[in-house]
Amino acid sequence: MPKRGRPEKLTAEHRAEISAIVEANRNATWDEIAEELKRRTGLCAHPQTLSAALRDAGWERSRDGAGVRVEQSDAQ
C-alpha cells in the first residue's frame, strides 16, 4: 500500500546536518539550529520538525544549571 500523507521534509542528509549542528553547539536554541540549517542547506524547518528529527536520532534536551542542553541518549 502506498504511503499516505505529506512527504517527509527532511532527507537523511538534512538529519545528518541537524545532528552535526547540535554536536557543534549543544546549547543552541531551536531558532539557532533552524537558522544554521537554513544557512547550510537552504531548508526552513519548524522547531517541532527539528525536535522530532533529533529525538529520532537519539538526542534529548535536558536542563542543567546553565539552561537547556542537548545530549546524546544512552538508549541507542
C-alpha positions in Angstrom: 0.0 0.0 0.0 1.4 3.4 -0.9 2.4 5.8 1.9 -0.3 8.4 2.6 0.0 11.9 3.8 2.5 14.7 3.3 6.0 13.6 2.2 8.8 14.0 4.7 10.5 17.3 4.6 13.9 16.1 6.0 16.1 13.8 4.0 18.8 11.6 5.5 21.3 14.4 4.6 19.2 17.0 6.4 19.0 14.8 9.5 22.8 14.3 9.5 23.3 18.1 9.1 21.0 18.7 12.1 23.0 16.3 14.2 26.2 18.0 13.2 24.8 21.4 14.1 23.8 20.1 17.6 27.1 18.3 18.0 29.0 21.6 17.3 26.8 23.6 19.7 24.8 21.6 22.3 23.4 24.8 23.9 21.9 26.0 20.6 18.2 27.2 20.7 15.7 25.9 18.3 15.9 29.2 16.4 19.7 28.9 16.2 19.5 25.3 14.9 16.9 26.3 12.3 18.9 29.3 11.2 22.1 27.2 10.8 20.2 24.5 8.9 18.8 27.1 6.6 22.3 28.6 6.1 23.8 25.2 5.3 21.1 23.6 3.2 18.5 26.3 2.3 15.8 24.3 4.1 13.4 26.1 6.5 12.2 23.7 9.3 9.8 24.3 12.2 11.2 23.7 15.7 8.8 20.8 16.1 10.3 19.2 13.0 13.8 19.7 14.4 12.7 18.3 17.7 11.3 15.1 16.1 14.5 14.7 14.0 16.7 15.0 17.0 14.6 12.6 19.0 14.6 10.1 16.2 18.5 10.4 16.1 18.7 9.7 19.9 19.2 13.2 21.1 17.5 14.5 24.2 17.1 18.0 25.6 17.9 18.3 29.3 18.0 21.2 31.7 21.1 21.9 33.7 22.2 25.0 35.7 23.2 26.8 32.5 19.9 26.4 30.7 18.8 23.8 28.2 21.3 21.4 26.7 21.1 18.6 24.1 22.6 15.3 25.0 23.1 12.1 23.1 20.9 9.5 24.9 22.3 6.2 26.1 19.4 4.2 24.7 20.8 3.8 21.2 
